[in-house]
Amino acid sequence: MNEPLTLDPDRLFPADPGTREVARELYATVKDLPIISPHGHVSPDLLLDNAAFQDATDLFLRYDHYVFRMLNAAGIDLERIGVGKVPTTDPRGAWRIFCENWHLLDGTASGYWLTHEFVTLFGLDVMPSAETADEIYDRIAARLAEPDFRPRELFNSFPIAFMATTDDPLDSLDSHAKLAELTASGAIKGRVAPTFRPDAYVNARKPEFVEKVTALTASVGAAPDDFRGYLEAMRASRARFVERGAVSADFGVSHPRSLDLDYEEMSALYRACVGGDPSPEEADAFESGMLTRFAGMSIDDGLVMTVHPGVFRNHSTAAFDRFGPDTGHDIPVATEFTRALRPLLEKYGNDKRLHLVLFTLDETVYSREIAPLAGFYPAVYIGAPWWFIDAPDSILRFHAATSEVAGFSRLSGFIDDTRAFLSIPARHDMNRRLDAAFLARYVREGRLSLSSARHWIHRLTDEQPREIFRLG
C-alpha cells in the first residue's frame, strides 16, 4: 500500500524544538502576505487568454526541465514524454512514466514544489506511483475542468500582488496593455509588468543576432550598421517598456564582464558584429561594452538592472539537435564578478540611481565577491538563489554566505524565476519558511533579537523587493 502524500506543517523548520518554535512564530507573520514576483517567465497570454489548462502532462511534465532532465539522467528516452520540439503523443502514457519514477525527485526542490502543488491545489493524498498514476491523472483532469481553476482565478487566489514577465525588446506589449485594463477593472487583482530582455540583440554569438538588430534599427528608421541608430532604438524600446509598466531590464550574459569603451570603439565593434563574422574577442568586447552602457540607460530611465550570468547553454549537442533549446541541458559554470564588473562600477557603482541586482549559479562567489561588492557599492544588491540553487539547503547556505558580510539590507528578496505558473506559491512559501528558519537560528544563538528577526522577515518578504524593484 502506498504511503499517503502529505505536507508536514513544520517542513523546512529546524529540528531543534526551541529554534523550530521561533521559526514557526516568524513564519506565521509573513505566510499570508501577497506574493511579489519581480522576475519570471510566465507568459502574459496565459492570463489574457484565461484558457483551461490542458492535462497533467502538459502542465507538470512537458515544459518542466527541472523534472524531465532527471528522467533523462535515469536513461528514460524523452521521446516517450515529448519535450521541446518533439510533441507529446500519449499524455497519459507520459504521466505513467513520470509517476513510476517519482522517487527520482526525492530530495530535490522539484519534488518538494510538486508535492506542495499536488496537496494544496489538487487535494491529492496518494503518492505518485505506477499503481496510482491513472487515479492522479484523472483527479487532476477533474480539477482542471473547474471554472475556479483558470489562470486569472488562480492568480487572484494565490494571491499575487506583482508579477513580471520576460519580453523581447520588439514585442508589441499589446498583451500587457490588455492586462493593465483587466487590472484596472478588477478582473485581475495584482499588477503584471513586462521586463526588457535584449540578449539576442547584444550577443553576437547568437545566430539570430544580425536579423534581430536589423529589425531593431529599422524600428527607428536606421541602417543595420548604424551604431547611433542601434542605441536610439534600444532607448526607444526601453521607453515603451517603461510606459507599459516595466520596472526592470534583465541581462542573461555569459559572464558579467563590463568594459567602459568610447563611442568610436563601440561603433567599430558593432560594425564587426553586424558584419556577421566577428572574432570571439570582438563579440565579447561588444557585449561587455553594452553592459556598461545599459547601466547608464538604467540611470536615465529608472529600470532596475538584473544580471543573470554563468550558464553553458545547450551542453548536449545530441539533445539540442533532437529536442531544441531549453530542454534540460544548460549547465552552470564558474563566474567572476570583482574584476569583471569593475569598469561598470568605477563609472556607476556609487550612483544611487542605479539598482544593479547580481545573480549567480556559482555559490563560491557569494561570500568572496557578491556580498563584499553589495556591502560597499550603493548600486549593488544581492540577487536571490536562482535556478539550480533555489533549493532549501542552497538558500540556507546563501544566507550564511552573505549575511555576515552585507547584512540583510542588501538582499533582493525572493525571485522565483519560473515558467511554471502553478509553482509560484510553493516556491515563495518555501523561501518564507527558510528565511524564518535562518533568522530563528540567529535568535537562538543570541546573534539577533526576536524583534529584529520579525522586522527582517517582513522586509525580505515585502518592503525590500518593493523598494529595490521600485514598485511604488
Summary of the structure (lengths in Angstrom):
residues: 472
radius of gyration: 22.7
end to end distance: 52.9
largest distance: 72.2
contacts: 1562
relative contact order: 0.14
helix: 52%
strand: 7%
